Amino acid sequence: MSTSNTTHAPRTLLILAFGIVYVIWGSTYLAIRVLVETLPPFLSGGARFLVAGGALLLLLRLRGAPKPNAVQWRNSAVVGCLLLVGGNGLVMWAEKSISSGLAALLIALTPVWFALLDWARPKGTRPHWRTLAGIVVGFGGIALLVNDNATVNGSLLSAIALIIAGIFWAGGSLYSKHVVNGGSPWMNAATQMIAGGAGLLLLGTIFGEPWRTQWSHISARSLLALAYLVVFGSWIAFSAYVYLLQASTPARVSTYAYVNPVIAVFLGWALLGEVVTSRMFLGMFVVVAGVIVITLPKEITARRAPYQSRRSSEA
């Protein structure tokens, strides 16, 4: 996949896609928290992505889009398992015992994994000193969040699962960015959702969710949350994210990580009455600061360096 996509992508479509990912994905943490109140995380996640991906694939085929070939399905299976099984699946599982706001804050560390994994891949980009500084700051914020016993309530395993989910998400995103998959972003999103949904259903079955779930106790608001995640979280936001991976740079795409937590924390507090401690706020600001440092355009540093050199010579 060439970088020319970034240059030729329509500016209005890029802005719209970023806005969708910023706002809607910030609200999905709240929807997931409501969903897992009575629905099993892996099975409901599988149903979400199979319905969304299957409907999108059907619509694209009716509009004349070519059928995905074997290579596209293979690549989509890899991306779908990383993003949706390892990434989203662990988020849904963790939110059974962790607040939606805290989940979003722990996932906000994802740009750190973007930077480290992009460095680790063959011919990867070595992090700038600014990126390394941002990584250190980001880990400091996570340490504040995880050590806040009033917030985590002993759910250390869930917190670790969320950090691992961010690693899976970054790995899947980078793989999707650099592999030549062919097809449109919307077809890629459909096949990735189908592959990821199938993986989540299999995982839920392995963990015995069909037999451990009290199906008669499923609430209407959990079902509404599932419908919201299918339409807004998957059809709209996930498709926009897949488009951005092809049309923009990983650094720019990862900026959603410092917008989503703010929205998620506010919605969790306002609509679910989730407790927001002062330490949680401090951790949020530290994490967001680290992410901003990591994703700060290199051009800013490049412009400041000559200016500072000029001031030094004038003095």
N, C-alpha and C positions, 0 to 999 in steps of 0.2 A: 504494500500500500504506500503510495507516494505522499509526500507532504503537500503536493499541489492542491489537495482537497481543502486544506486550510485556507489557501489563497483565494480559491474560486468560490467558496461557500458564500451564499447570499447573506449579507450582514443582518438583514431583518430576521431571517430564519434562525441565524445563530443566536441573536438576542432573545428571540422567543424560546428557543430550546433551552438556553441557560436559565431563563426565568422560570420555565416549567420545572426543571430539575431542582433549582434553588427552593422554590416554594412548595411544590407538591411533595417532593421527597422529604421535606422537613415535616410534613403532616403525616407521612406514612408510619412514622414511629408511634404516633398516637393511635392510628388505626390498627397497627399490629398488636399493641398492648390491649386494645379492646377485643380484638379477634381471639387472642389466646386465653381470654378469660374462660371461655367454654369450649373452644375448638382446639383440636390437636395441632401443634405448630407445623410439623412436617407434612402431614396429610393435607391440611388446609393450604399450605404453601404450594404443594404440588397441584392441588385443584385450581388454585389461583392462576398459576403460570400455564397449565395445560389449557384451561378455558381461554385465557387471554391470547396465548400463542396460537392455539388452534383456530380461533375466530379471525385473528389477523392473517394467518396463512390462507384461510378460505377466502377472505376478502381480496387479498392480493392476487390469488389465482383467478378469481372471477373478473378481476380487472386486467387480466392478460399477462401477469407476471410469470416468467418461466419457472418451471419446477426446480427446486433446489437439487443439485447433484450430490454425489457421494462425498466429495471433498467438502462442500459446504456443510453437510450434515455432520461430518467428522469434526470440523473446526467448531461448529456450533455446539456440539456435544461437550468439547473441552471447555469452551467459554461458559456454557450454561451450567456445567457442574461447578466450575470455580466461582462464578458470580452468584448463582442462585441456590445451589446446594450448600457449598461451603460458606458463601457470603451471607445471602439472605436467610438461608435456613438456620444458621447459628444465631442470627439476630432474633428470629422468631422464637427459637427455643429459649434464649437468654431472657427475653422479655416476659416470660412467665414468672420470673422472680426478681426482675430489675425494672425500675421505672423507665418510661419511654425517653425521658429527658436524659437520664444517665446513659442509656444505650446509645443515644445519638452523640453524646460527648465522647464516649469511648471509641465509637466508629470514626470520630473526627480525626483520629490519628492516621487515617488511611493515606494521606499524602506522604507521610513518612515512609510507609511501605512502598508507595510509588517510587520514591527517590532511591531507596535501597535496592529494590528489585530491578529497577531500570539500570542501576549500576552493576548488578550481579549478572545480568544477561550478557550473552556473547556480544562483544563490541558495544557494550553499554556505556552510558554517559557517566563519567565520574562526577560525584556531587561537588558543587561549588562550596567554598567555605561558608557561604551564607546558608546553604542547604543543611550543612552539618550543624550549624548553630541552631537552625530551626528544629532539627531532629532532637537535639538535646533539650531545647525548651519544651517541645511537644511531649517528650517522655516525662519531664518534670510535672507537666499538667496532669498526665495520666496517673502519676504517683500520688498526687494530691487527691484525685478522684477515688482511686482504689483504696486509699488509706482512710477515707471518710466513712467510718463504720456506721454512722447514722444514715448514710445514703445507701451503701451497699448492703447493709443488713446481713452481713455474713455470706453473701452470695459471691464469693471470690471466684468460684468455678464459672459462673455466668459472666463475670467481668473478663476472665481469661478467654472465654469462648468468643466474646465480642471483639477482643483484640485479634484473635485468630481469624475471625470473620473479615476484618479489615485487610489482613494479609491475603486471604483468598480473593477478595474483591479487587485489590490492586493487581494481583497476578493475572486474574481473568481479564481485567481492563487492558493491561499491557499486551497480553497475548492477542486480544482482539484488535488492538491498535496496529501491531506489527505483522500479523499474519495476513497473507493475501487470500481473502475469502470469496471475492466476487459477489455478485448480487447487490441489491439495494440495501441501505441500512434497515429498512422496514422488514425486508425478508430475513435479514440476519437476526433482527430482534425476535421475529416469530419463531424461527427454528431454534434459537437459543432458549426461548421460553418453553418450548415444547420439550427440548432435551433436559433442561433444568427441572421442569415440572415432573417429568418421568422419574428423574433421579430422586426428587423429594418424596414422591409417592413410595418408591422402593425403600427409601430410608425410614419413612414412617411405618411401613409394614414390618421391616426388620426389627424396629423398636417396639412393635406390638401395639401401635396406636389404635388400629381398628377395634381391638378387643378391650383396651383400657379406657376408651372414651365413653362417657355417659351421654349418648346421643340424644336422649330424651330431655337433657338439661341444657341443650344449646340455646342460647338467648338470641332474641331478634337483633340486638345491637351488634353481636358478634357476626351475624350473617350480613348485616348492613356494612360492617367494617370490611368483610371479605369482598362484597360487591364494590366498595370504594377502591380497594386495592387492585381489583381486576381492571376496573375502568381507568382510574386516575394513576394509580401506582405503576401498572403494567402497560396497558395500551398507550397511554399518553407519556408518562414520565420515563419509563424504561426505553421506549422507542426513541424519545428525545435524547436520552443518554447514549444509546448506541450510535445515533447520528452524530453526536458531538465527538465521540471517540474517533470517527472517521474524518470529521470536518475541522477539528481543532487540535491543539496540542495537549498532552497529558497534564502538563502543569496548569493550563487554563481550566481544563475539565475538572481537575481535582479541587478547584476553588469552591465547589459546592459543599465541601467538607467544613468550611467555616461559616456557612449560611444556615445549613440544615440544623445544626445543634441549637442555634438561637431560637429558631422557629419551633423546634421540638420541645425545648425546655419551657417556652412560653405556653404552648398549647397544652402540654401535660399539666402545668400548674393551673391554667385557666379552666380547662375542661374536665380534668380528672382529679384535681386537687392534690397533685403530687407535691411532696415536700421538696423545696429548693433551699439548701443550706448555704451559708456564706462561703463555706469551703468549696462547695460545688460551683458557686459563681466564680471563685478565684481560679479553680481548676479549668473552668470553661474559658476564661480570659487568657490563661497561660497557654492552653492548647491552641486556641484560635490565633494567638500571637505567633506561636511556632509555625502554624500552617501558613500564615500570611508571609512570614519570613521565607519559607520554603518556596512559595509560589510567586514571590515578588519578581516581576520581569527583570531579566538581566540587563536590559537597556537602561534601567534606572541607575544601577550601579555603574554601568559603563559611562553614563553621562556625568555622574558625580565625580568619578575619579579624575578626569582631565580638569574639571573645575577646581578640585582641591589642589591639584598639582600647580595650576596657574596661580592660585592664591598664595601657595607656598613660595613660588618664585618671585611674586610681587613683594612679599614681605622681606 
